[in-house]
Amino acid sequence: MSVKLDKEVKESAQEVARSAGLTLSALVNAYLRQVVATRRIEIYAPEPMTPKLEKMISRIEKDITAGRVSKRFTNARDFLADLKK
């Protein structure tokens, strides 16, 4: 079988396979065997964070560090009651 791959993706995948002591061919075969055995196709492709999300996370982390967080609740009723205060 022939598969067209992006050169950078192929080189990166070969590096990952090599670090595990495998060839790229062995890695692909193992993944395809897993697909056949589980009947599932799992693809992980994280999306890069946007500048807006990075800024939001940074503000939240600063609030947590500064102790500006709400108390913990064990149920929704107590949470809602606290909101009404």
N, C-alpha and C positions, 0 to 999 in steps of 0.2 A: 504494500500500500504506500502511496506517496501522499504527503500532506504538505501544503504550502504553509510556511511559518514566517512570521516577522523575524528578521535576523536577530534583533535585540532580545526578543522573547525567547528564541531558540537558545541563544548563548546563555541567558540567565537561567533557563530551565536546565541546560546542561550542567551549569555550575551547581545548581541545587541537587541534581541527580548525583553528580560526582561527589559532593560532600556527604552523600548518604551511601557512597560506594556502589552506585548504580550507573548504568548507561541511560541515556535519554530514552532509548528504545525499551529498556526494561521498565523504566518509570511509566511510560505510556501504556505498555502492556499491563502493568499492575493496575493502573487506573481503569483501563477498559475491563479488566477482570472484575474489579470492584463494581463497576456500573452493571455488568451482567449479573453478578451475584446479588446485588441489592435492588436492582431495577430502579436505581435512583441516580440522577445526574446532579452532582453538587458542584457549583461553581462559586468561587469566592472572588469578588472583584470590588474591593472597597472603593467608595467614591471619595475623592479628595475633599477635605473640609473647605468651605468657602471662607473668605475673609470675615464675613459677617458672623458665621458660626464660631470661628476662632476667637473673635472679639467677645462674643457672648460667653463662651466657656471661660475665657480669661477673667471676665467680671465675676462669674459665679465662683470660680476658684478663690478669688480675692475675698469675696463675701464669706465663704466657708472658713478661710484662714482667719478672718477677722471675727468670726463667731456670729456673723449676721445670718443666722438660719433659724427656721422655726423649730419649735419643740417637736418631739416625736408623738405620733398618735397611734393608738392600737385599733381604732375604728373610725369610720366616716362620720358618725354622729358627733363624736368629740371634736373632730376636725372642723366640721361645719359650725358647731357651737362656738369654737374659738374664733372663727372668721367673723362671726356676728358681733364680737366684743368691740 
